């Protein structure tokens, strides 16, 4: 599969068949993510891989954080569904920026600038992972709903910094159609 085919075939997978991902396959995916470009070659992303028996603990922590968020009267979006998808997937990878700070903490202008640069860099690593997974026949789901349990998950992961997102990985048990995209005229504008 070439890159353009992988881009075209990539889907957000929310059902997994439960089969494990081999260490060799997982290491290839993580290496693909680590090869992403980054601003000033800072390579800010750290990947924390959750699998095996730790998955149930991760989901329990996330569900507890979701309940606390709901108790404060705040929206959790589709976080409860995301927790179910993470429970099904044999692997979840958390992407952390060790140099970043949670968005609600006070930032200097310079820190804000570097956070934006680093988030873009981590996003490139996530996209590399998603495309490599597609190329290998794996399904993936980029999850930002982890923010409904941000503090609980960060405490559990035991990493300083800023959580950017999580990605669920597994062998797909569904083949969803492509989602609609905006017409190119709405997202592209040429000058010159």
C-alpha atoms as a printed R data frame, in Angstrom:
    type eleno elety resid chain resno       x       y      z
1   ATOM     1    CA   UNK     A     1   0.000   0.000  0.000
2   ATOM     2    CA   UNK     A     2   1.426   3.417 -0.852
3   ATOM     3    CA   UNK     A     3   1.023   6.543  1.263
4   ATOM     4    CA   UNK     A     4  -1.901   7.967 -0.715
5   ATOM     5    CA   UNK     A     5  -3.722   4.624 -0.481
6   ATOM     6    CA   UNK     A     6  -3.153   4.517  3.290
7   ATOM     7    CA   UNK     A     7  -4.513   8.055  3.616
8   ATOM     8    CA   UNK     A     8  -7.559   7.113  1.556
9   ATOM     9    CA   UNK     A     9  -8.182   3.812  3.404
10  ATOM    10    CA   UNK     A    10  -7.647   5.042  6.985
11  ATOM    11    CA   UNK     A    11 -10.792   4.922  9.111
12  ATOM    12    CA   UNK     A    12 -11.611   5.555 12.745
13  ATOM    13    CA   UNK     A    13 -12.234   2.057 14.084
14  ATOM    14    CA   UNK     A    14 -14.478   1.603 17.105
15  ATOM    15    CA   UNK     A    15 -14.825  -2.207 17.096
16  ATOM    16    CA   UNK     A    16 -11.907  -4.592 17.490
17  ATOM    17    CA   UNK     A    17 -11.801  -8.381 17.341
18  ATOM    18    CA   UNK     A    18  -9.627  -8.667 20.470
19  ATOM    19    CA   UNK     A    19  -6.659 -10.427 18.846
20  ATOM    20    CA   UNK     A    20  -3.330  -9.271 20.283
21  ATOM    21    CA   UNK     A    21  -0.825  -7.161 18.380
22  ATOM    22    CA   UNK     A    22   2.625  -8.751 18.269
23  ATOM    23    CA   UNK     A    23   5.587  -6.947 19.822
24  ATOM    24    CA   UNK     A    24   7.238  -6.817 16.405
25  ATOM    25    CA   UNK     A    25   4.215  -5.108 14.810
26  ATOM    26    CA   UNK     A    26   3.796  -2.744 17.735
27  ATOM    27    CA   UNK     A    27   7.467  -1.762 17.621
28  ATOM    28    CA   UNK     A    28   7.210  -1.010 13.886
29  ATOM    29    CA   UNK     A    29   4.216   1.258 14.549
30  ATOM    30    CA   UNK     A    30   5.953   3.094 17.382
31  ATOM    31    CA   UNK     A    31   9.089   3.540 15.247
32  ATOM    32    CA   UNK     A    32   6.940   5.036 12.467
33  ATOM    33    CA   UNK     A    33   5.482   7.500 14.972
34  ATOM    34    CA   UNK     A    34   8.941   8.420 16.262
35  ATOM    35    CA   UNK     A    35  10.114   9.260 12.725
36  ATOM    36    CA   UNK     A    36   7.604  12.101 12.360
37  ATOM    37    CA   UNK     A    37   8.910  15.591 11.718
38  ATOM    38    CA   UNK     A    38   8.979  17.971 14.661
39  ATOM    39    CA   UNK     A    39   9.528  21.682 15.127
40  ATOM    40    CA   UNK     A    40  13.254  22.414 15.576
41  ATOM    41    CA   UNK     A    41  13.687  18.598 15.750
42  ATOM    42    CA   UNK     A    42  12.638  18.784 19.413
43  ATOM    43    CA   UNK     A    43  10.906  15.392 19.147
44  ATOM    44    CA   UNK     A    44   8.614  16.295 22.038
45  ATOM    45    CA   UNK     A    45   6.371  13.266 22.093
46  ATOM    46    CA   UNK     A    46   6.600  10.452 24.585
47  ATOM    47    CA   UNK     A    47   4.480   7.368 23.953
48  ATOM    48    CA   UNK     A    48   3.124   5.296 26.814
49  ATOM    49    CA   UNK     A    49   1.794   1.924 25.691
50  ATOM    50    CA   UNK     A    50  -0.999   0.319 27.715
51  ATOM    51    CA   UNK     A    51  -1.825  -3.328 27.052
52  ATOM    52    CA   UNK     A    52  -2.556  -6.603 28.772
53  ATOM    53    CA   UNK     A    53  -3.924  -6.445 32.305
54  ATOM    54    CA   UNK     A    54  -3.270  -2.714 32.566
55  ATOM    55    CA   UNK     A    55  -6.083  -2.024 30.069
56  ATOM    56    CA   UNK     A    56  -8.831  -2.756 32.620
57  ATOM    57    CA   UNK     A    57  -7.115  -0.491 35.149
58  ATOM    58    CA   UNK     A    58  -6.811   2.287 32.518
59  ATOM    59    CA   UNK     A    59 -10.514   2.050 31.686
60  ATOM    60    CA   UNK     A    60 -11.474   2.051 35.384
61  ATOM    61    CA   UNK     A    61  -9.359   5.197 35.955
62  ATOM    62    CA   UNK     A    62 -10.889   6.861 32.912
63  ATOM    63    CA   UNK     A    63 -14.434   5.984 33.948
64  ATOM    64    CA   UNK     A    64 -13.777   7.390 37.431
65  ATOM    65    CA   UNK     A    65 -12.542  10.655 35.920
66  ATOM    66    CA   UNK     A    66 -15.558  10.819 33.642
67  ATOM    67    CA   UNK     A    67 -17.885  10.423 36.640
68  ATOM    68    CA   UNK     A    68 -16.088  13.260 38.489
69  ATOM    69    CA   UNK     A    69 -16.398  15.498 35.430
70  ATOM    70    CA   UNK     A    70 -20.109  14.724 35.133
71  ATOM    71    CA   UNK     A    71 -20.586  15.386 38.868
72  ATOM    72    CA   UNK     A    72 -19.184  18.908 38.312
73  ATOM    73    CA   UNK     A    73 -21.901  19.420 35.691
74  ATOM    74    CA   UNK     A    74 -19.421  19.481 32.808
75  ATOM    75    CA   UNK     A    75 -19.940  17.746 29.485
76  ATOM    76    CA   UNK     A    76 -17.960  14.583 28.819
77  ATOM    77    CA   UNK     A    77 -18.847  14.474 25.135
78  ATOM    78    CA   UNK     A    78 -18.430  10.955 23.820
79  ATOM    79    CA   UNK     A    79 -15.847   9.982 26.462
80  ATOM    80    CA   UNK     A    80 -17.931   7.078 27.778
81  ATOM    81    CA   UNK     A    81 -17.968   5.551 24.299
82  ATOM    82    CA   UNK     A    82 -14.251   6.161 23.946
83  ATOM    83    CA   UNK     A    83 -13.641   4.275 27.189
84  ATOM    84    CA   UNK     A    84 -15.560   1.306 25.763
85  ATOM    85    CA   UNK     A    85 -13.492   1.390 22.558
86  ATOM    86    CA   UNK     A    86 -10.281   1.546 24.589
87  ATOM    87    CA   UNK     A    87 -11.479  -1.447 26.581
88  ATOM    88    CA   UNK     A    88 -11.956  -3.467 23.360
89  ATOM    89    CA   UNK     A    89  -8.647  -2.504 21.762
90  ATOM    90    CA   UNK     A    90  -5.649  -4.633 22.767
91  ATOM    91    CA   UNK     A    91  -3.391  -1.549 22.838
92  ATOM    92    CA   UNK     A    92  -3.819   2.098 23.729
93  ATOM    93    CA   UNK     A    93  -0.947   4.528 23.201
94  ATOM    94    CA   UNK     A    94  -0.944   7.787 25.157
95  ATOM    95    CA   UNK     A    95   0.978  10.684 23.644
96  ATOM    96    CA   UNK     A    96   2.536  13.020 26.192
97  ATOM    97    CA   UNK     A    97   4.526  16.217 25.701
98  ATOM    98    CA   UNK     A    98   6.923  16.124 28.688
99  ATOM    99    CA   UNK     A    99   7.764  19.819 28.195
100 ATOM   100    CA   UNK     A   100   4.119  20.908 27.975
101 ATOM   101    CA   UNK     A   101   1.722  22.084 30.636
102 ATOM   102    CA   UNK     A   102  -2.008  21.464 31.008
103 ATOM   103    CA   UNK     A   103  -3.966  24.128 29.086
104 ATOM   104    CA   UNK     A   104  -5.604  25.571 32.208
105 ATOM   105    CA   UNK     A   105  -2.262  26.481 33.822
106 ATOM   106    CA   UNK     A   106  -0.815  29.930 33.248
107 ATOM   107    CA   UNK     A   107   1.551  30.029 30.262
108 ATOM   108    CA   UNK     A   108   4.036  32.647 29.194
109 ATOM   109    CA   UNK     A   109   3.839  33.749 25.568
110 ATOM   110    CA   UNK     A   110   6.982  31.701 24.843
111 ATOM   111    CA   UNK     A   111   5.513  28.592 26.539
112 ATOM   112    CA   UNK     A   112   2.297  28.995 24.543
113 ATOM   113    CA   UNK     A   113   4.311  29.211 21.319
114 ATOM   114    CA   UNK     A   114   6.301  26.053 22.119
115 ATOM   115    CA   UNK     A   115   3.162  24.189 23.223
116 ATOM   116    CA   UNK     A   116   1.586  24.919 19.830
117 ATOM   117    CA   UNK     A   117   4.738  23.788 18.003
118 ATOM   118    CA   UNK     A   118   5.004  20.643 20.122
119 ATOM   119    CA   UNK     A   119   1.308  19.754 19.749
120 ATOM   120    CA   UNK     A   120   1.692  19.975 15.975
121 ATOM   121    CA   UNK     A   121   4.768  17.752 16.182
122 ATOM   122    CA   UNK     A   122   2.973  15.157 18.307
123 ATOM   123    CA   UNK     A   123   0.039  15.324 15.873
124 ATOM   124    CA   UNK     A   124   2.434  14.389 13.067
125 ATOM   125    CA   UNK     A   125   3.626  11.401 15.121
126 ATOM   126    CA   UNK     A   126   0.028  10.323 15.700
127 ATOM   127    CA   UNK     A   127  -0.743  10.580 11.978
128 ATOM   128    CA   UNK     A   128   2.346   8.485 11.157
129 ATOM   129    CA   UNK     A   129   1.117   5.846 13.597
130 ATOM   130    CA   UNK     A   130  -2.400   5.857 12.120
131 ATOM   131    CA   UNK     A   131  -1.154   5.515  8.544
132 ATOM   132    CA   UNK     A   132   1.340   2.775  9.448
133 ATOM   133    CA   UNK     A   133  -1.453   0.901 11.255
134 ATOM   134    CA   UNK     A   134  -3.669   1.172  8.166
135 ATOM   135    CA   UNK     A   135  -0.830  -0.115  5.980
136 ATOM   136    CA   UNK     A   136  -0.456  -3.154  8.275
137 ATOM   137    CA   UNK     A   137  -4.189  -3.912  8.300
138 ATOM   138    CA   UNK     A   138  -4.739  -2.638 11.836
139 ATOM   139    CA   UNK     A   139  -7.517  -0.365 12.966
140 ATOM   140    CA   UNK     A   140  -6.950   2.770 14.984
141 ATOM   141    CA   UNK     A   141  -8.886   5.487 16.753
142 ATOM   142    CA   UNK     A   142  -7.424   8.905 17.612
143 ATOM   143    CA   UNK     A   143  -8.992   9.776 20.979
144 ATOM   144    CA   UNK     A   144  -9.140  13.228 22.536
145 ATOM   145    CA   UNK     A   145 -12.006  12.343 24.881
146 ATOM   146    CA   UNK     A   146  -9.341  11.363 27.408
147 ATOM   147    CA   UNK     A   147  -9.531  14.999 28.548
148 ATOM   148    CA   UNK     A   148 -12.679  14.159 30.525
149 ATOM   149    CA   UNK     A   149 -10.371  12.206 32.844
150 ATOM   150    CA   UNK     A   150  -7.198  14.224 32.211
151 ATOM   151    CA   UNK     A   151  -5.877  14.572 35.759
152 ATOM   152    CA   UNK     A   152  -6.805  11.031 36.780
153 ATOM   153    CA   UNK     A   153  -5.110   9.511 33.733
154 ATOM   154    CA   UNK     A   154  -2.013  11.697 34.080
155 ATOM   155    CA   UNK     A   155  -1.663  10.691 37.732
156 ATOM   156    CA   UNK     A   156  -2.079   7.031 36.769
157 ATOM   157    CA   UNK     A   157   0.406   7.268 33.884
158 ATOM   158    CA   UNK     A   158   2.908   8.888 36.225
159 ATOM   159    CA   UNK     A   159   4.338  11.220 33.591
160 ATOM   160    CA   UNK     A   160   4.930  14.939 33.907
161 ATOM   161    CA   UNK     A   161   3.882  17.228 31.108
162 ATOM   162    CA   UNK     A   162   0.837  17.590 28.911
163 ATOM   163    CA   UNK     A   163  -1.337  14.769 27.594
164 ATOM   164    CA   UNK     A   164  -2.022  15.389 23.906
165 ATOM   165    CA   UNK     A   165  -4.202  12.393 22.971
166 ATOM   166    CA   UNK     A   166  -4.503   8.619 23.005
167 ATOM   167    CA   UNK     A   167  -4.725   6.146 20.127
168 ATOM   168    CA   UNK     A   168  -6.524   2.807 20.389
169 ATOM   169    CA   UNK     A   169  -5.050   0.064 18.188
170 ATOM   170    CA   UNK     A   170  -6.328  -3.361 17.248
171 ATOM   171    CA   UNK     A   171  -7.444  -5.673 14.496
172 ATOM   172    CA   UNK     A   172 -10.664  -4.181 13.121
173 ATOM   173    CA   UNK     A   173 -14.019  -5.907 13.514
174 ATOM   174    CA   UNK     A   174 -15.759  -3.382 11.274
175 ATOM   175    CA   UNK     A   175 -15.268  -1.694  7.906
176 ATOM   176    CA   UNK     A   176 -16.875   1.720  8.106
177 ATOM   177    CA   UNK     A   177 -17.455   3.794  4.999
178 ATOM   178    CA   UNK     A   178 -15.439   6.937  4.463
179 ATOM   179    CA   UNK     A   179 -16.821   9.929  6.323
180 ATOM   180    CA   UNK     A   180 -17.920  12.913  4.241
181 ATOM   181    CA   UNK     A   181 -15.345  15.618  3.670
182 ATOM   182    CA   UNK     A   182 -15.832  19.291  2.953
183 ATOM   183    CA   UNK     A   183 -15.440  20.234 -0.705
184 ATOM   184    CA   UNK     A   184 -11.905  21.305 -1.606
185 ATOM   185    CA   UNK     A   185 -13.167  24.800 -2.388
186 ATOM   186    CA   UNK     A   186 -14.079  25.215  1.290
187 ATOM   187    CA   UNK     A   187 -10.713  24.146  2.658
188 ATOM   188    CA   UNK     A   188  -8.244  25.355  0.023
189 ATOM   189    CA   UNK     A   189  -7.581  28.858 -1.215
190 ATOM   190    CA   UNK     A   190  -4.880  29.685 -3.746
191 ATOM   191    CA   UNK     A   191  -2.958  32.949 -3.814
192 ATOM   192    CA   UNK     A   192  -1.211  33.521 -7.118
